[in-house]
Amino acid sequence: MIRKAFVMTLKPGYEEEYERRHNPVWPELQKVLIDHGVLSYSIYLDNHSSSLFAYVEIESEELWGQIAETETCQRWWDYMKGLMSVNQDNSPKSIELQEVVHLNK
């Protein structure tokens, strides 16, 4: 299992809408994530900075990278683009974080 964490930025004032659009996450997007080796995916919001902290556990970097190529993921990005800082392809701008500590029982 591979652990990844990254930060994205939510536009101020869209906190409630962001949460609403994720409850529930589209079933077809959930299927894409699971089919591409995502074991766990959590997103946390820092209301003070509008930063979104994401943590995922994945089976493979290759499978993780393929998610962006799916039609479902691209539709999701189009759906979310007005709420977040995004790249030209509407993917969320993100900064990958370096793991410095991990404790596991």
Secondary structure as the mmCIF struct_conf table of DSSP 4:
data_model
#
loop_
_struct_conf.conf_type_id
_struct_conf.id
_struct_conf.beg_label_comp_id
_struct_conf.beg_label_asym_id
_struct_conf.beg_label_seq_id
_struct_conf.end_label_comp_id
_struct_conf.end_label_asym_id
_struct_conf.end_label_seq_id
STRN STRN1 ILE A 2 THR A 9
STRN STRN2 LEU A 10 LEU A 10
HELX_LH_PP_P HELX_LH_PP_P1 LYS A 11 LYS A 11
TURN_TY1_P TURN_TY1_P1 PRO A 12 GLY A 13
HELX_RH_AL_P HELX_RH_AL_P1 GLU A 15 ARG A 21
TURN_TY1_P TURN_TY1_P2 HIS A 22 PRO A 24
HELX_LH_PP_P HELX_LH_PP_P2 VAL A 25 TRP A 26
HELX_RH_AL_P HELX_RH_AL_P2 PRO A 27 ASP A 35
TURN_TY1_P TURN_TY1_P3 HIS A 36 GLY A 37
STRN STRN3 VAL A 38 ASP A 46
TURN_TY1_P TURN_TY1_P4 ASN A 47 SER A 50
STRN STRN4 SER A 51 ILE A 58
BEND BEND1 GLU A 59 GLU A 59
HELX_RH_AL_P HELX_RH_AL_P3 GLU A 61 GLN A 66
HELX_RH_3T_P HELX_RH_3T_P1 ILE A 67 GLU A 69
BEND BEND2 THR A 70 THR A 70
HELX_RH_AL_P HELX_RH_AL_P4 GLU A 71 MET A 80
HELX_RH_3T_P HELX_RH_3T_P2 LYS A 81 LEU A 83
STRN STRN5 MET A 84 MET A 84
STRN STRN6 VAL A 86 VAL A 86
TURN_TY1_P TURN_TY1_P5 GLN A 88 ASP A 89
BEND BEND3 ASN A 90 ASN A 90
HELX_LH_PP_P HELX_LH_PP_P3 SER A 91 SER A 91
STRN STRN7 PRO A 92 PRO A 92
HELX_LH_PP_P HELX_LH_PP_P4 LYS A 93 LYS A 93
STRN STRN8 SER A 94 GLU A 96
HELX_LH_PP_P HELX_LH_PP_P5 LEU A 97 GLU A 99
#
